[in-house]
Amino acid sequence: MDLMEVVLSKENLNRAYKKVIANKGSSGIDGITVKELGKHIRENREAIISSLRNRSYFPKPVRRVYIPKANGKQRPLGIPTALDRTIQQAVAQPITDIYEKIFSDYSYGFRSYRSCHDAIKQALEYLNEGYEWLIDIDIEKFFDKVNHDKLIQILREQVNDSSVLNLIRKYLRAGVMEKGIIKATKTGVPQGGPISVILSNVYLDKLDKELESRGLRFVRYADDVLIFTRSEKAANRVMTSISSWIERKLFLKVNATKSKVVRPMRSKYLGFTFLKNGGEWKVKPTNEKKAKLYQVIGEYLKRGKAIARPLAVTIKRVNQIVMGWVNYFRIGMMKQFIDEFGQWLRHKIRVIIIKQWKNPKTIFKNLFYLNRKYRNGFNKESIFKVANSRLGWYKRCGMNVVNFILNPPLLEIKTKERAGLLNPLNYYLRKVGI
């Protein structure tokens, strides 16, 4: 069966449609939402399939949006229409099936049953085998600079169907709408569409194969590449030759200022950095990722906004953020950090609770009730002093009375009204099996 017929098969199209619906996402420039997609397809199904078969289908330009990056810059995304996302997904599925059989074992980005954690574990394996010099290759604006002709040439090696290749080229050249103005796309694979993932991996698979042919140890996650050598001299030699190869063969530019030869502890990869512990290489979250966690939680718990929300809403969102962060970084060493972060978090929550109680009478009444119920042992006078203190809210909640009455086990109690506050340290220790 021709590949286009596989793409247009009922089973493949239905699977693609369900995937797009499950991913939700914003509407493209035509304004058709994911909820309206089913009706639109039912009303136009035959015309859409016919136009794809006879090559008269033309994708709409993607809608340009920007999302903030960790370094303060913005990452451009291109949001295709809901229909184009479905067609892209339908094309991506059989192409992925073809390439999964030939992709490198050391490519981990956007592939089934592979993750960032797998890439990090492979990196640790190399380090513990003695490959302790790292070449960090930074490809400048990779997704914006992919050469269309080169990509189609690479695809043609495995995808022997001119209709599918023609459709992919149309998606590459569909253009971008920004502030109502459509701009042509002469290079690049716009991030945001389902097909960009597989196309980027197909393009960089050539780099994987080159590294393998040279017998080099490496890991790649999307366009983040780390190469491992035993000596600094070898690392510098590989850096020069591979950078040249990337520019000559893939028509991409290696960022000379960001690409570097480094020791593991000075390297940052996928949010982790490396350290030696007990004679063995391990990982931990970078300082930037730790600071980002404090920043995100601190922003959400700003007193003015937080006291206006129900405590249940606040705790639910905080738990989601912390669980997501710990789940990602759980393979790293961070017991002390997560313990200190938990103490800081509980203090912020105590401030919000006390501030929501607001007047001294309510603060005294609630603290006195909890003190008696859980037998904390404070007398009326101590609780009265806290309730009527002229200290600021932050300092007041740092006093022993508030700390011991609104203690971690109490904050963790789940009630009918709300979930209990997650204890970050306990959650982390459960995740690592301690």
DATAKA-V533737 format. One record per helix or strand of 2 or more residues. SS is the DSSP state (~ for helix, > for strand). FROM is the first residue (numbers start at 1). LEN is the number of residues. Records with the same first field share a line. If there is no record, write none. Layout:
SS=FROM-LEN ; FROM-LEN
This chain:
~=3-5 ; 10-14 ; 34-20 ; 82-19 ; 116-13 ; 142-4 ; 148-9 ; 162-11 ; 194-20 ; 232-18 ; 264-3 ; 287-14 ; 303-4 ; 311-19 ; 335-23 ; 360-14 ; 380-8 ; 393-4 ; 400-6 ; 408-4 ; 424-8
>=62-7 ; 74-6 ; 133-7 ; 176-3 ; 181-3 ; 217-5 ; 224-6 ; 260-4 ; 272-6 ; 280-6
